[in-house]
């Protein structure tokens, strides 16, 4: 069987605004005995674009405008590419599949710009890596190469081909993808899996037919099990309390540590059933992690997900399999000072449409009751229609609407909320005899979320659009911080507090919000105090130079976290002008947060520019060491009306702001062992 591996280099991320500037392809044969791909023929060519490419693209690809000026025009390369593939197919055999790492990107460019491709299936090794390599922090080709190694000469290529290969160009990445594909297949066949699961995985994800006998059944890992999952399971029934009074749920890692052999067998049965692409993918991820976790309880992993919704779904799946009820609290209140920056959330009730819509979509794929499916589909349609009609409000930067208005957009919003309310009422009374534990868990969570919604269109709502989700906010006019804290303490029997504040900052926090009498008798575990460097204003170029010098002196990266997107763009202007491309990483230009993190963990030294909202993610990176952290354009604090009285508001705001910054500084200091520099504003 023959397969085409390919890769492209492009002048932008979108086919509508960019061009292919290099293309490479390898025809390979899959060896059924050794279970690996072998290179048969290859093709590589630069492509002359219509416009010169930007400097950042030259830096990222290693392709200069001078190189491209000598390249063949696009139409000639397209013809040569088509002739090469056509000639092979005519003389030899059809191509069984087109393979690449994140192949959808290359596919989008090639199809949009009229390049010839064989009529066959597309296979993405990125999906293979997401499922098979949970122990890898990132799964881009560059990171995988650093973990597994790669010597291009190992592919047995002729010297005239090797001479043309340049690192991380299209041809190199094509060969690297072949190497990674071979590695992933070997990793898979060494898993202790059943023949049924092996066949299922081949059909769904490899999409390549090959015969092998699994090297061990699932039961083979049971002998290594020390019974830890039973102890972990008992621990899950206990939970601490977060700043906003919610019981802290166990982490995905905690849940996976509880999976027993019987749990995994049930999970395997679910993997083999058809529950739709997204849910099946998540089930397979959890199953493979569970296998590795069962044989090694200290196994560290990352779920390479589809976003926030997949984390929520994974949680529901694991809860359903383990049959875990709502945990009891231990009487420990964690980081109450976070109510300072949670204050807006505390006095509003939230309903996350995006999360509910995801659950509804999966339920629609997995239930057989036609009436029930009809209601869910109406719900999804109303949700999508509502999203469409809210766009006018978002585009005009209007974040409130008044239901009594006769404006057409407002009337449409009102109509869709009425429809959703009607669907919710029907769903609550619609009883289903659901046998599948996972689907039942999703159904129960769906009902719970919409039951908490209380969507009353007669009120005024504030609307926020984040990551494709709509959140409805409903204000509690009677909110009182003292009553709120008293209720948390009474409801959860709080007898101990853990805080990221030092004793001095804690006293300031408690007295500012007049919580002394309530909290004085409760034991508090304080944090070490880290000094704060606060700069009311500074020159941005000076900040970047200081950060870079700090990185050079310590041989560690320095983080620059911006409070606003405009600040990231300002940083981008300066680093592109005064720094070499290998001296900085910047969110967006240098890749996603995951890709940037993988480069940091691989030894990058320089400045790393991201968002303040990335802080918790970065702090939780394993073994991250930095020279310092600069937080720019964010040391402000918004206190919602109602959180404190107007009389107190102006007098306590400086104190609360100081506590807020000290909390961040202590957190960064304790984990990263680095100083935090706060810069309120800057000049260019």
BELCORWO-V910183 format. One line per field, one symbol per residue. ss: DSSP state (a for helix, b for strand, c for the rest). phi: phi as a letter, one per 30 degrees, with the letter a starting at -180 (. if undefined). A space follows every 10 residues. Layout:
ss->???
phi->???
This chain:
ss->cbbbbbbbbb cccccccccb bbbbbbbbbb bccccbbbbb bbbbbbbbcc ccccaaaaaa acccaaaaac cbbaaaaaaa aaaaaaaaaa acccbbbbbb ccaaaaaaaa aacccccccc bbbbaaaaaa aacccccccc aaaaaaaacc caaaacccaa aaccccccca aaaaaaaaaa aaaaaaaaac ccccaaaaaa aaaaaacccc cccccccaaa aaaacccaaa aaaaaacbbb bcccccbccc caaaaacccc aaaaaaaaaa aaccccaaaa aaaaaaaaaa aaaaaccccc cccccccaaa aaaaaaaaaa aacccccbbb bbbbcaaaaa aaaaaacbbb bbaaaaaaaa aaaaaaccca aaaaaaaaaa aaaaaaaaaa aaaaaccccb bccccccaaa aaaaaaaaaa aaaaaaaaac ccccccaaaa aaaaaaaaaa accccccccc bbbbbbccbb bbbbbccccc aaaaaaaaaa aacccbbbcc ccaaaaaaaa aacccaaaac ccbbbccccc cbbbbbbbba aaaaaaaaaa aaaaccbbbb bbccaaaaaa aaaaaaaacc aaabbbcccc ccaaaaaaaa acccccbbbb baaaaaaaac cccccbbbbb bbcccccccc bccbcaaaaa aaaaaaaaaa aaaaaaaaaa aacccbbbbb bbbc
phi->.cbccbabcb dacbddcbbd cabbbbdbcd ddddhacbdc bbbaadbddd bdcddddddd ciccdddddc dddedddedd dddddddddd dcadddacca cideddeddd ddciddbeda dcbcdddede dccddddbbd edddeddcia cddddidddd dedddcehce dddddddddd dddddddddc ddbddddede deddbdhbda cacedadedd dddddciddd dddddddcbd cdediddddd dedddddcdc ddeddddddd ddccbjeddd ddddeddddd dddddadcec bbddcckedd dddeddeddd ddhcdddddc jccchedddd ccedddcbcc bcdedddddd dddddbccdd ddeddddded ddedddeddd eedddchccb bceddceedd dddedddddd edddedddcc cbcddddddd dddddddddd dddhdcddcd cccbcbhicc cccbdcdcdb dddddedddd dchdbbbcbd dddddddddd ddchceddcd ccdbcdcddc dcccceaadd dddddddddd dddchbdccb ccdbdddddd ddddddcccd dccbbbejdc kdeddddddd dcjdblcccb ceddeddddd ddidbbdlbc ccibdcbccd djdbdddded dceeddddde dddddddddd cchbdcccbd bbcc
